[in-house]
Every structure is written in structure tokens, then in C-alpha cells.
Amino acid sequence: MQAEPQPATAEVDLSGSVEGSGPVEMELAWSGVGGLHQSYFSDAQALSGLRKALSEGLGGGAVVVEVAWDNEKHRGTIRAQLEHTSVKGGFRLEAGGVALGRLVPVTQALARYRDEVAGRYDIRVLSFHLEVSLSGQCQVRAVGEHPPDGNDLSPCVLVGTQEHCGSPVEGGVRFEADDAVLLRCFGGAPQ
């Protein structure tokens, strides 16, 4: 039986700001992760580095970092849940399309956090996938040689159980689907 996501109570200040960016409030949540691994992911030094990196990469707002384990798929995921308004510069491209690359600072921060926990406690944590959930509706995944370093994102966005794949354009991705949900995910960015 998997546990419902619960906020962590790690002894580290998870709010604050970094010079040049807005304040980021960070909460840690769990899904299907046992107590031992919760203690690993609650490492104060790793969380402090994650919060700092997220503050540098985002324009402020709240971020829920969910660490999840799916027993059926034998798959771990570290997912940053945030609103599209938290992303510096937004997603709209002048020539049309969506600037997915503006999420790279977030996925890089998640990769460093995962790598730090793996290096300090359990090397198997390197198998955890990295995702960003936007506005509670769309999921964007980090891709690349495993374990992904967060530098590359899939041009496909998962909305519920439906995957929407875009075509590369200068600075981002253009989606062919005229989907209101995709528009909401990226703050009304043109398709």
C-alpha cells in the first residue's frame, strides 16, 4: 500500500530567496517512499542546495518537491510541482511555440539533489526520474543518458494520460494540438 504524499519536517529552512530572484517556498512531499529513504531525501545539506538552486532558477513562488516510488513499475521519480508563473521569463516565444528550456534550471537542480542523495546514502537513487509538473496539469520530463543531468527535456508533455509531442523550433517547441489544457499549462503561450 502506498502512502499519501506528506510534507517533510526536515530541519532546514525551506523558504527564502537568493539575490536576483524572488523568494521560493519549498515543501517536500512523499508518495510510496519508506521512512529510511525519507530520511535520506530529508538531508539538510541536500535540501539547502536544492532550495538555493530553485531560488536561482525560478522567479519566486511555491514549489512542492515530491519524491515518489511506484512499487508496480519499480520506478522512482523526483517531481517539482510549480505554477507556470514561477518560471523566469515565462514560456511564450516571439515566433510562436513554448520555451521549454526555461525549465532546465529546475531539472538541473533536481538532478543535483538526486545525485547528492545518491552519493551520500544510496547509489540506487540515481535511477530516479526527474519531472516538472506545471499548474498541476502538465508533466515535462528530463531526458538524456541515464541518469539524466537535467540539461535536456523531452519535447513531449504529458497531460493526464495523453502525451502531446511538439516539433523543435528556435528556442523551444511548437505543439500542433490546439488544446486549452496545454495553453493553461504554459500560461496561454501560443501553439
C-alpha positions in Angstrom: 0.0 0.0 0.0 1.4 3.4 -1.0 1.3 6.3 1.4 -0.3 9.6 0.6 2.1 12.4 -0.1 3.0 14.1 3.2 5.1 17.2 3.8 8.5 16.6 5.3 9.7 18.1 8.6 13.4 18.3 7.8 15.5 20.7 9.9 16.4 23.1 7.2 14.9 26.5 6.2 13.0 25.7 3.0 11.9 29.2 2.3 13.9 32.3 1.4 15.4 33.9 -1.6 18.7 34.3 -3.4 19.9 37.7 -4.6 18.5 38.5 -8.0 15.5 36.2 -7.8 12.2 36.1 -5.9 11.6 34.1 -2.8 10.9 30.4 -3.3 8.9 28.5 -0.7 9.7 24.8 -0.9 7.8 21.9 0.6 8.9 18.2 0.4 6.2 15.5 -0.1 6.3 11.7 -0.3 4.4 9.1 -2.2 5.3 5.4 -1.7 8.7 6.2 -0.1 9.6 4.4 3.1 11.0 6.1 6.3 14.6 5.2 5.7 14.6 6.8 2.2 12.6 9.7 3.5 15.5 10.4 5.9 17.9 10.3 3.0 16.0 12.8 0.9 15.5 15.0 4.0 19.2 15.6 4.3 19.6 19.2 5.4 22.6 19.9 3.2 21.0 18.4 0.1 17.7 20.3 0.7 19.5 23.5 1.3 21.3 23.2 -2.0 18.1 22.3 -3.8 16.3 25.3 -2.3 19.1 27.6 -3.3 19.2 26.2 -6.9 15.5 26.5 -7.3 15.6 30.1 -6.0 18.2 30.9 -8.6 16.3 29.2 -11.4 12.8 30.5 -10.7 11.2 33.9 -10.3 9.7 33.1 -6.9 6.6 31.2 -5.8 5.9 27.9 -4.1 7.4 24.6 -5.2 6.4 21.2 -3.9 9.2 18.6 -4.4 7.6 15.2 -4.4 9.8 12.1 -4.0 7.7 9.2 -5.3 8.2 5.4 -5.6 5.9 3.3 -7.7 6.1 -0.3 -6.5 4.3 -1.7 -9.6 6.6 -0.1 -12.1 9.7 -0.2 -9.8 10.3 3.4 -10.6 11.3 6.4 -8.6 10.6 10.0 -9.5 11.6 13.4 -8.2 9.0 15.9 -9.3 8.9 19.6 -8.9 5.3 20.9 -8.8 5.0 24.6 -9.6 2.9 27.2 -11.3 3.8 28.4 -14.8 4.0 31.9 -13.3 7.0 30.9 -11.2 9.2 30.4 -14.3 11.5 33.3 -15.1 10.7 34.8 -18.5 7.5 32.7 -19.0 7.1 30.3 -21.8 5.9 32.5 -24.7 8.3 32.6 -27.7 8.1 35.6 -30.1 8.0 33.3 -33.2 5.4 31.1 -31.5 5.8 28.0 -29.5 6.8 27.2 -26.0 10.2 27.8 -24.4 10.5 24.5 -22.5 14.2 25.2 -21.9 13.3 27.7 -19.2 12.6 24.6 -17.1 16.2 23.4 -17.4 17.4 25.2 -14.2 14.6 23.3 -12.3 15.5 19.9 -13.7 19.3 20.6 -13.2 18.5 21.4 -9.5 16.6 18.2 -9.2 19.4 16.2 -10.8 22.0 17.7 -8.4 19.7 16.9 -5.4 19.2 13.3 -6.6 23.0 12.9 -7.2 23.8 14.3 -3.8 21.4 12.0 -2.0 22.7 9.0 -4.1 26.3 9.8 -3.4 25.7 10.3 0.3 23.3 7.4 1.1 22.1 5.0 -1.6 23.5 4.8 -5.2 20.2 3.3 -6.4 18.7 6.8 -6.1 20.5 7.6 -9.3 17.7 5.6 -11.1 15.1 8.1 -10.1 13.5 10.0 -13.0 13.1 13.8 -13.0 9.9 15.7 -13.8 8.3 19.1 -13.6 4.6 19.4 -13.1 3.2 22.7 -14.3 0.0 24.1 -12.9 -1.0 20.7 -11.6 -1.8 19.6 -15.2 1.2 19.0 -17.4 4.3 17.0 -16.8 7.6 17.6 -18.5 10.4 15.0 -18.2 14.2 15.3 -18.2 15.7 13.0 -20.8 19.2 12.0 -21.9 21.7 9.4 -21.0 20.7 7.8 -17.7 20.8 9.2 -15.1 19.7 12.4 -16.9 21.6 15.5 -15.7 18.6 17.8 -16.3 20.1 19.6 -19.3 17.7 18.1 -21.8 13.9 18.0 -21.7 11.5 15.8 -23.7 9.6 17.7 -26.4 6.6 15.7 -25.3 4.3 16.9 -22.5 2.1 14.6 -20.6 -1.4 15.9 -19.8 -3.3 13.4 -17.7 -2.7 10.2 -19.7 -2.3 11.9 -23.1 1.1 12.8 -24.4 1.4 15.8 -26.7 4.7 15.9 -28.7 5.9 19.1 -30.3 8.3 20.0 -33.0 11.6 21.8 -32.3 11.6 25.5 -33.2 14.2 28.1 -32.4 14.3 28.4 -28.6 11.7 25.8 -27.9 8.9 23.5 -29.1 5.7 24.1 -31.1 2.7 21.9 -30.4 0.3 21.2 -33.2 -2.6 20.4 -30.9 -5.0 23.3 -30.2 -5.5 22.2 -26.7 -6.8 24.5 -24.0 -5.1 22.4 -21.3 -1.7 22.9 -23.0 -2.4 26.6 -23.2 -3.2 26.7 -19.4 -0.1 24.8 -18.6 2.1 27.3 -20.2 0.2 30.5 -19.4 -1.5 30.9 -22.7 1.7 30.6 -24.8 0.8 30.4 -28.5 0.9 26.9 -30.1 
